[in-house]
């Protein structure tokens, strides 16, 4: 489940997402990729997060770097995950690679079976903070 460690300034989290992800980490136990993300990501007030950043419950379109296939998904917490319906857990390799990325950025991940994925954030169809929801 290896992912690349983000560089400081490369990704952003809202204060609320950061706090909730820390609490999730407390509940779920060690998660090296999430720990690395939380340590290296810039934390921004929810009202100040740019609309082109992937936050929790953002709906986005990914374009697979190899096949060009487009996939719509919503980034969510584990209890709301339903991959078949497009709800991807932030703790999954895909989810952890997306949280905090900017529109146009490329995410890469390794699935448990070892296959690699690479996709570009093509569209952010909905970001809670951009629509005035600072509590989701």
N, C-alpha and C positions, 0 to 999 in steps of 0.2 A: 504494500500500500504506500510505497514511496512517492513523494511529490517533491518538487523542487522548493527549497526554502525561499520565500520572497525576500527581496532586498528592502531595507528601510526606504520608505517613500514610494515603493512600488505599488502598494495596495493600501486601501483605506477602509476602516470600519466606523460605523456610528458608535457613539458612547453606549447606547442601549444594546446594540448587537454585541459589542465587546463584553459588557457585563453579563449578558445572557449566555454567551459562549463560554465565559469563565465558569459560570454556574453549571452549565452542561458538562464541562470538563470535570468539575467536582463530582457530579453524579455518575459519569460514565467511567471515570478512571483515566489512566494514561492514554494519550492520543498524541504521539509525537508531532504529526503534521499540524494539528490544531494548536498545540503548544508553541510550535515555531511561528505559526501565523500570528498568534496573540502577542508574542514577544517582539515581533518585527514590524507590525503593521501600524500605520499612523491612525490615531483615534481622533475623530472629528465630531463635534456636536451634531446631533441629528438634523437640526434646522439648517446646518451649514454644509451638509454632505452634497457634493455635486450630483446632479440628476443622471450623470453618465457613469455612476459607480454601482456595481452589483451589491445590493444589500439583502438582508433576509426578507423573504417573500417577494423579491423581485421576480418578474416574469421576463424571460429573455429568449432570444433566438440564437442558437449556436450553429455555426457552419463547420462541419468536419473538414479538417485540413487535407485529408487524403481523398475522400469521396465527394466532397462538396455537398453532402446531405445536410439539410436544414432540420433542426430539431428545436421545438419550443419546450421550455421547461420552467418550473417555478422552484426556486431555492427555498427549502423549508427546514424546520427542526425534525429530528428523527421520528417523533410521534405522529407527524403529519405526512411522512414519506409514503408515496405510492408511485414508484417508478413507471409503472404501466400507464398511469394517468399524467405523467410528466412532472410529478412532485418529487424532487431529488433532495435527499438529506444532505445537510451541510457537513455531516460526518463521513459521507461517502467520498471516495477518491475524486469523483467529478465535482461534488459540492465544495469540498475544501479547496479545490483548484480554482473555483469561480468566485467565492466570496471576496469582496473588496476589489475585484478587477475593474478596470475602466472599459467602457465601450470601445471596441476595436482591438482589445488586447487578446492575446492567445493564451489559452489554458492548456496544460498538459497534465496527464495523470497516468498511473499504472493501476490496472484492475487487479483484484486478488489472484486471478489466473495468470497474471503476467503480461496480458496484452496492454499495449500502449494506446492512449487516446490523445488527440490534439485537436482543438477546435477554437475558432475565433468567436468572440462575443459580437455578433452581427447587429443585434437590436436589443434595447432594453424597452420592452413593451409596457412595463409598469414597474415603478419603483415607489414603495409606500411613502417615503419621505417627500418625493417630488410631488405627490398628490396631497400633501399636508398631513399624512398619518405618521406621527412621530412616536407611536406607542405599540405598533405591531411587532 
